[in-house]
């Protein structure tokens, strides 16, 4: 993206993502504003799925792919982030084995926090760490599409409609995949309450 990061007009900051992308078709350097707005979120998502090293490379690939496809962006969507999540998720799909290996590594190693926990949180922390290990193993066993939907909702707080736009699937499919993924996780985690699973997953 370095070649895209040239100065843009002062008024770009007031434009919606859709307006920026549309303008970038005529003025390619304007697309740098999309990178500035969304790169940290896309990097975080990729790092949680594949690790920081892979994320550094894939975030650049995500935005380069988006830049090349900018003339096909649906300008009826003011926010480009779901579109970017979709591109990033497709790149993750090309590295499924790497993703599953990352889950196994995270299951095997969870460093202790640098700060001591208050006494009344020790038991909860121990329980969460144990559940997290099993959760990561269960995530690796989900179907690819179910895992994509679950993580976009749990990690990135996307709405069902935004997930549907990101993955180019109907909202009904998002709902069914999410329900199936949550049910499978509960089954594999011995019937842990859904809210407990969601809390551990969101902090994963």
C-alpha positions as CSV (number, residue, x, y, z in Angstrom):
1,X,0.0,0.0,0.0
2,X,3.0,2.3,0.2
3,X,2.5,3.5,-3.3
4,X,-1.1,4.5,-2.5
5,X,-0.2,6.5,0.6
6,X,0.1,9.9,-1.1
7,X,-1.5,13.0,0.2
8,X,-5.2,13.2,-0.5
9,X,-7.4,16.3,-0.7
10,X,-8.4,17.9,2.6
11,X,-12.1,17.2,2.2
12,X,-11.6,13.4,1.8
13,X,-12.1,13.0,5.6
14,X,-15.7,14.2,5.3
15,X,-16.6,11.7,2.7
16,X,-18.2,8.3,3.4
17,X,-16.3,5.2,2.4
18,X,-18.5,4.7,-0.6
19,X,-17.7,8.2,-1.8
20,X,-14.0,7.7,-1.2
21,X,-14.0,4.5,-3.2
22,X,-16.0,6.0,-6.0
23,X,-13.7,9.0,-6.1
24,X,-10.6,6.7,-6.1
25,X,-11.6,5.2,-9.4
26,X,-10.8,8.6,-10.9
27,X,-8.1,9.6,-8.3
28,X,-6.4,6.4,-7.2
29,X,-4.4,8.1,-4.4
30,X,-7.7,8.8,-2.6
31,X,-8.0,5.1,-1.8
32,X,-5.3,5.7,0.9
33,X,-8.1,7.0,3.1
34,X,-9.8,3.6,3.1
35,X,-6.5,2.1,4.3
36,X,-6.1,4.7,7.0
37,X,-9.6,4.1,8.3
38,X,-9.8,0.4,8.3
39,X,-6.3,-1.2,8.3
40,X,-6.1,-1.5,12.1
41,X,-9.4,-3.4,12.3
42,X,-8.5,-5.7,9.4
43,X,-5.0,-6.4,10.8
44,X,-6.5,-7.3,14.2
45,X,-9.0,-9.7,12.6
46,X,-6.3,-11.4,10.6
47,X,-3.9,-11.5,13.6
48,X,-6.5,-13.3,15.7
49,X,-7.1,-15.8,12.9
50,X,-3.6,-16.4,11.7
51,X,-1.1,-14.7,14.0
52,X,0.7,-11.4,13.8
53,X,3.3,-12.4,11.3
54,X,0.8,-13.7,8.7
55,X,-1.4,-10.7,9.4
56,X,1.3,-8.2,8.4
57,X,1.4,-9.7,4.9
58,X,-2.3,-10.4,4.4
59,X,-3.4,-7.0,5.5
60,X,-1.4,-5.6,2.6
61,X,-2.8,-8.2,0.2
62,X,-6.3,-7.4,1.4
63,X,-6.0,-3.7,0.6
64,X,-4.3,-4.3,-2.7
65,X,-7.0,-6.7,-3.7
66,X,-9.6,-4.1,-2.6
67,X,-7.8,-1.4,-4.6
68,X,-7.8,-3.5,-7.8
69,X,-11.6,-4.2,-7.3
70,X,-12.6,-0.7,-6.3
71,X,-14.6,-0.1,-9.4
72,X,-16.9,-3.1,-8.4
73,X,-17.6,-1.8,-4.9
74,X,-21.3,-1.4,-4.1
75,X,-21.5,2.3,-3.5
76,X,-24.9,1.8,-1.9
77,X,-23.0,0.6,1.2
78,X,-21.6,3.6,3.0
79,X,-19.2,1.5,5.1
80,X,-16.4,-0.4,3.3
81,X,-15.4,-2.5,6.3
82,X,-17.7,-5.5,5.7
83,X,-16.4,-5.6,2.1
84,X,-12.8,-5.6,3.4
85,X,-13.6,-8.3,5.9
86,X,-14.9,-10.4,3.0
87,X,-11.7,-10.0,1.1
88,X,-9.7,-10.8,4.2
89,X,-11.8,-13.9,4.9
90,X,-11.2,-15.1,1.4
91,X,-7.5,-14.8,1.9
92,X,-7.8,-16.7,5.2
93,X,-9.6,-19.4,3.2
94,X,-6.4,-19.9,1.2
95,X,-4.5,-20.6,4.4
96,X,-6.9,-22.9,6.4
97,X,-4.1,-25.2,7.5
98,X,-2.1,-22.2,8.8
99,X,-5.2,-21.0,10.7
100,X,-5.9,-24.4,12.3
101,X,-2.2,-24.7,13.3
102,X,-2.5,-21.2,14.9
103,X,-5.4,-22.4,16.9
104,X,-3.5,-25.5,18.1
105,X,-0.5,-23.3,19.1
106,X,-2.7,-20.9,21.0
107,X,-4.4,-23.9,22.7
108,X,-1.0,-25.1,23.8
109,X,0.4,-21.8,25.0
110,X,-1.4,-19.0,26.8
111,X,1.1,-16.7,28.7
112,X,0.1,-15.5,32.1
113,X,-1.0,-11.9,32.5
114,X,1.7,-9.5,33.7
115,X,-0.6,-8.1,36.4
116,X,-1.8,-10.2,39.4
117,X,-5.6,-10.8,39.4
118,X,-7.6,-9.8,42.4
119,X,-8.4,-12.8,44.6
120,X,-12.1,-12.9,43.7
121,X,-11.2,-13.3,40.0
122,X,-8.7,-16.2,40.4
123,X,-11.2,-19.0,40.1
124,X,-12.9,-17.3,37.1
125,X,-9.6,-16.8,35.4
126,X,-8.6,-20.5,35.8
127,X,-12.0,-21.6,34.5
128,X,-11.7,-19.2,31.5
129,X,-8.2,-20.4,30.6
130,X,-9.4,-24.1,30.7
131,X,-12.4,-23.3,28.6
132,X,-10.3,-21.2,26.1
133,X,-8.1,-24.2,25.4
134,X,-11.1,-26.4,24.6
135,X,-12.7,-23.6,22.6
136,X,-9.7,-23.1,20.3
137,X,-9.7,-26.8,19.6
138,X,-13.5,-26.8,18.9
139,X,-13.0,-23.8,16.5
140,X,-10.5,-25.7,14.5
141,X,-13.1,-28.5,14.0
142,X,-15.9,-26.2,12.7
143,X,-16.8,-26.1,9.0
144,X,-15.0,-23.2,7.3
145,X,-18.1,-21.3,6.5
146,X,-19.5,-21.7,10.0
147,X,-16.3,-20.5,11.6
148,X,-16.1,-17.5,9.3
149,X,-19.6,-16.3,10.3
150,X,-19.0,-17.0,14.0
151,X,-15.8,-15.1,14.2
152,X,-17.0,-12.1,12.2
153,X,-19.9,-11.8,14.6
154,X,-18.0,-12.6,17.8
155,X,-14.7,-10.8,17.1
156,X,-15.6,-8.0,14.8
157,X,-19.2,-7.2,16.0
158,X,-20.6,-7.3,12.5
159,X,-24.4,-7.4,12.1
160,X,-26.0,-10.3,10.3
161,X,-26.5,-8.0,7.3
162,X,-22.8,-7.0,7.3
163,X,-21.7,-10.6,7.5
164,X,-23.9,-11.4,4.6
165,X,-22.4,-8.6,2.6
166,X,-18.9,-9.6,3.6
167,X,-19.3,-13.2,2.6
168,X,-21.8,-12.7,-0.3
169,X,-24.3,-15.0,1.3
170,X,-28.0,-14.5,2.3
171,X,-28.8,-13.2,5.8
172,X,-30.7,-16.5,6.4
173,X,-27.5,-18.4,5.7
174,X,-25.7,-16.3,8.2
175,X,-28.3,-17.1,10.8
176,X,-28.2,-20.8,10.2
177,X,-24.4,-21.0,10.1
178,X,-24.2,-19.0,13.3
179,X,-26.8,-21.1,15.1
180,X,-25.1,-24.3,14.0
181,X,-21.6,-23.1,15.0
182,X,-22.8,-22.0,18.5
183,X,-24.7,-25.3,19.0
184,X,-21.6,-27.3,18.0
185,X,-19.4,-25.3,20.3
186,X,-21.8,-25.8,23.2
187,X,-21.9,-29.6,22.5
188,X,-18.1,-29.9,22.2
189,X,-17.6,-27.8,25.4
190,X,-19.9,-30.0,27.5
191,X,-22.9,-27.7,27.5
192,X,-21.2,-24.6,28.7
193,X,-23.7,-21.6,28.7
194,X,-23.8,-19.7,25.5
195,X,-22.9,-16.4,27.2
196,X,-19.8,-17.9,28.8
197,X,-18.7,-19.2,25.4
198,X,-19.3,-15.9,23.8
199,X,-17.3,-14.0,26.5
200,X,-14.3,-16.4,26.2
201,X,-14.5,-16.3,22.4
202,X,-14.6,-12.5,22.3
203,X,-11.4,-12.3,24.4
204,X,-9.7,-15.1,22.4
